[in-house]
Amino acid sequence: MREEPGNEAPVYRLFWDRGSANMAPHAVLREIGCPFDLIRVDISKAENRDPGYLALNPNARVPTLMHGDRVIYESAAIVLYLCEAHPGAGLMPLSGEAGRGAFLQWLFWLTNTLQEDLQHWWHADNYLDTEPARHELKAVSERRLGRMFSDLDSRLGQGGPYMLGDRFSAVDIFLVMLCRWTRGMAVSATSYPNLNRLIGLVTARPAWKAMMLAEGIDWNGPLAT
Ligand SMILES: N[C@@H](CCC(=O)N[C@@H](CS)C(=O)NCC(=O)O)C(=O)O
């Protein structure tokens, strides 16, 4: 599928699957407004294990971004790469600007801490062999996530509405992607008022809406997507 504003040649190719970790890079591409190709990698059909895809991303995960011959994987790295390549889009404070440290801190924390606990909840089978152990890991992860979302909510209540105060950035997109992944939990991210306000702000953006439409998902879609 080609997403091509005007007649420009596509600059990027994003390998994606529905509702996966590509959501944030995909929405960032749409915020930037540059031409790109979308190449579906259907995990349910094990396309992420095809030799051709493994040659790009040996971890067999989505997303992967190609920029010409360059290959980049890890969703947060792709987001940072795109924000740096398109400073005019204003999706992150540049080096030396106020908020730069906070941007990096939150992007890294979201991907190495919050996203990791979400992985435990969604994919306990990747970590433990028996059902009771997996059940326990899911319960512990959900408790830990609850504390993290509660802390984020307090922060957004004191200094929001965005993670960088009154400045929207790609960190908000990344966080809202992770918030969608809580929709099957007893207490989802939308239960926290300040987080829910941020979710409302980000999901109202044309770029987010276009990403959801292109991926064929909505906020409360089935848990497989
Ligand atoms: N840290 C990676 C995680 C990517 C990831 O786990 N993607 C999932 C979909 S959300 C995936 O590709 N799963 C396929 C599998 O584990 O076989 C990132 O953020 O890019």
The ligand as an SDF file (V2000), in Angstrom:
LIG
                    3D

 20 19  0  0  0  0  0  0  0  0999 V2000
   10.9130   -3.7830   21.2120 N   0  0  0  0  0  0  0  0  0  0  0  0
   10.2730   -4.0550   19.9360 C   0  0  0  0  0  0  0  0  0  0  0  0
    9.1040   -4.9730   20.1750 C   0  0  0  0  0  0  0  0  0  0  0  0
    8.3720   -5.2720   18.9080 C   0  0  0  0  0  0  0  0  0  0  0  0
    7.3880   -6.3950   19.1050 C   0  0  0  0  0  0  0  0  0  0  0  0
    7.4190   -7.1470   20.0860 O   0  0  0  0  0  0  0  0  0  0  0  0
    6.4840   -6.5400   18.1510 N   0  0  0  0  0  0  0  0  0  0  0  0
    5.5260   -7.6110   18.2260 C   0  0  0  0  0  0  0  0  0  0  0  0
    4.1640   -7.1040   17.7780 C   0  0  0  0  0  0  0  0  0  0  0  0
    3.6100   -5.7880   18.8310 S   0  0  0  0  0  0  0  0  0  0  0  0
    5.9730   -8.7260   17.3120 C   0  0  0  0  0  0  0  0  0  0  0  0
    6.5600   -8.4900   16.2850 O   0  0  0  0  0  0  0  0  0  0  0  0
    5.6830   -9.9700   17.6910 N   0  0  0  0  0  0  0  0  0  0  0  0
    5.9810  -11.1010   16.8690 C   0  0  0  0  0  0  0  0  0  0  0  0
    6.5640  -12.2340   17.6520 C   0  0  0  0  0  0  0  0  0  0  0  0
    6.9490  -12.0320   18.8140 O   0  0  0  0  0  0  0  0  0  0  0  0
    6.6510  -13.3310   17.0950 O   0  0  0  0  0  0  0  0  0  0  0  0
    9.7940   -2.7330   19.3270 C   0  0  0  0  0  0  0  0  0  0  0  0
    9.3090   -1.8770   20.0610 O   0  0  0  0  0  0  0  0  0  0  0  0
    9.9200   -2.5820   18.0980 O   0  0  0  0  0  0  0  0  0  0  0  0
  1  2  1  0
  2  3  1  0
  2 18  1  0
  3  4  1  0
  4  5  1  0
  5  6  2  0
  5  7  1  0
  7  8  1  0
  8  9  1  0
  8 11  1  0
  9 10  1  0
 11 12  2  0
 11 13  1  0
 13 14  1  0
 14 15  1  0
 15 16  2  0
 15 17  1  0
 18 19  2  0
 18 20  1  0
M  END
$$$$
